Amino acid sequence: MKATDFAYLQEQAAHDPQIEEINEEAFGPGRYARAAYRIREGGGHERGLSFVALHGETVIGSVRMTRVAAGKGRALLLGPLAVRPEWKNIGVGRRLVAIALEAAAKAGAGAVVLVGDEPYYGPLGFQRVPRGQLSLPAPVDLNRLLAHEIKSGAVAALTGLLDHEKRARA
């Protein structure tokens, strides 16, 4: 099978139990202590900018987007991105990221940030955020803090603590 053999849809509430299973399988119980999860606790993700890959009625992959802010900048946080093990390495994750980036651009986002591996995300248009520009609400390897700039200057506007947009406004 190829990545194009699956249906890719906007996430719906009915997908939540299967998405939770995929994330548990991919990241384990320690995921709640990670910086990106701590950010998401601040107010949830944007279901309209989050997507699933389906094989029949089964969710085999998921990507979520969350509104974040740092300094005067606003962006979307991509993740978690997870694909069931039996469907990995055929392009499902890359396709989900591409769909999410396209949706972010259509929604007017200036940038998308994530914590992830540069060898995987670099070819998808992500680059390291300059060291010291951003901090997160939990320890993170700053070499894994990446951004995809949609609008010129959007990444540079993100400075200081990166957090959920709702918590940043409080």
C-alpha positions, -999 to +999 in steps of 0.1 A: +000+000+000+010+036-005+001+068+014-023+078-013-044+046-008-060+060+024-087+085+031-075+117+048-102+136+067-106+165+091-106+151+126-140+145+142-149+139+179-158+103+170-121+097+161-109+106+196-107+071+211-087+057+183-064+088+182-058+083+219-049+046+213-024+056+185-008+083+207-005+058+237+011+033+214+035+058+199+045+079+229+035+059+260+023+073+294+053+096+297+039+118+269+020+139+294+052+152+309+066+164+276+068+201+267+044+199+237+018+181+258+021+207+286+014+234+260-017+215+247-031+213+283-036+250+281-068+249+260-069+220+236-062+217+199-079+230+167-100+202+154-106+221+122-069+220+115-063+184+127-065+154+104-067+116+104-057+089+079-083+062+076-081+026+064-118+018+060-132+030+093-100+026+113-078+056+122-043+046+112-027+080+116-034+114+132-019+149+133-032+177+155-026+215+155-028+238+185-028+276+186+003+289+204+019+323+212+053+336+222+060+372+226+041+391+199+041+361+176+013+336+170+017+302+153+004+266+153+020+238+171+020+206+151+017+174+170+013+148+181+019+131+148+015+094+151+009+065+127+001+029+138+032+007+135+019-015+107+013+015+085+046+033+091+073+040+065+049+043+035+044+081+037+012+084+058+029+107+084+044+129+057+011+132+039-007+142+072+020+169+078+015+182+042-023+184+046-019+201+080+006+227+066-018+234+037-047+239+061-025+262+083-017+284+053-053+286+042-063+295+078-038+324+077-012+311+101+022+326+099+042+296+111+039+261+124+063+249+151+070+215+165+093+195+187+107+167+165+135+151+145+151+174+119+160+145+096+123+137+093+108+172+093+135+191+075+125+177+041+090+188+049+100+224+052+110+227+089+142+243+102+156+247+137+145+277+156+175+298+166+188+287+200+176+310+228+147+325+208+121+303+225+116+284+257+090+258+265+071+251+298+090+218+303+125+206+295+131+200+257+161+195+235+163+228+218+179+212+187+145+195+182+125+228+182+116+233+146+095+258+126+080+260+091+075+297+081+045+304+060+046+342+062+079+361+062+090+372+097+065+350+115+091+328+131+112+358+142+082+372+160+080+342+182+101+351+213+102+339+249+079+313+264+060+293+238+026+284+253-010+277+244-025+309+229-053+309+255-028+307+285-006+333+269-034+358+267-044+352+304 
